[in-house]
Amino acid sequence: MSSSNKRQTYVAGEVSMYDMVHQMRTRVITSPSFSGEKILGAILFENTMDREIEGLLTGQYLWEKKGIIPFIKCDKGLADLEKGVQLLKPMPQLDDLLKKSVSKHMFGTKMRSVIKLANAEGIKAIVDQQFAVGKQIVAAGLCPILEPEVDITSAEKEGIEDILKAELLKGLDALDETENVMIKLSLPTKVNLYKELIAHPRCVRVVALSGGYPRDKANEILSKQEGMIASFSRALMEGLAYEQEQSDFDKTLDLAVDSIYQASKAP
C-alpha cells in the first residue's frame, strides 16, 4: 500500500471514529435522562462543538432543548512532567478557538493540567498558568473552568492539596471584580478542604472530577463536601455501552445522573 493510500485509510478511519463518538454523545445528550433538571453543564470537545444534533449546533441544542450550559475543552494536552507537574501545552490558536466558541453558543471553557508531587514551585507554576490563560478566556467573553487536577494515586496527595488550595486563593484574590472563574478539582482527602474557594466572590463554582474513582466511591466522597458539585465524565458513563438497547441505556444513564445529583446536593 502506498503512503498516500495509507494516509487516506487513516483519515477515513479517524472520521469514522469521530462519527461513532458523536453518535454515542448524541445518544447521551438526547436521552430523556439527560436534562437541565439535574444537570447544569456539559463539557464538549471541539469536534463535538462543531457538529449538530437534530439540526442544531451541539451547544445550541444543549441550551435551547435541554437547559444545559455548554462548555468547550480548550487545552491541547499536557506538557512533559517537570517539578512534579504537567503544565498545559502551548495554545497558539487559543484566540481563534475562543472566537469560534462564542459563535457556537459556548458559555465557557475547560483546561486540564496535572499535579503528581507536592512540589511548591511546580504547583505555583500550574496555578499561575491556569489563571493567566483564564484571564485571556474571560477577556474573550467566556467563563473559564480552571482544572489543576491532583493525581489521586499520588502518595503526596494530601500535601499537594494544601499547597494547591493556598495558591488558588492567591489567584482568586488577584482577580478584579469583572473576572470570575470556575474551578474543577480532584475530590479532596480532607473533608471541606475547599470551602474558602467555594465562598470566594470571584469563584462561580467549585466542581469535582471523579479522577479515576469508581462512581460509588466518588459519590461517597463528594457527598461529604459542602457546596462542591460533580463534574464527572468517566463516572457518569460507567455502565453505558454503544450496543445497549435504548430502554436499558436510558435507565442506566438515569440511575447514574440521579446518584451523582444526590451526592452533589448532600449534605
PyMOL commands that set and color helices and strands:
alter all, ss='L'
color gray80, all
select helices_A, chain A and resi 3-30+46-50+58-66+94-103+120-139+157-173+195-199+215-222+234-237+246-265
alter helices_A, ss='H'
color red, helices_A
select strands_A, chain A and resi 41-44+52-53+56-57+69-73+85-86+108-115+143-150+181-186+203-209+229-230
alter strands_A, ss='S'
color yellow, strands_A
deselect
rebuild
show_as cartoon
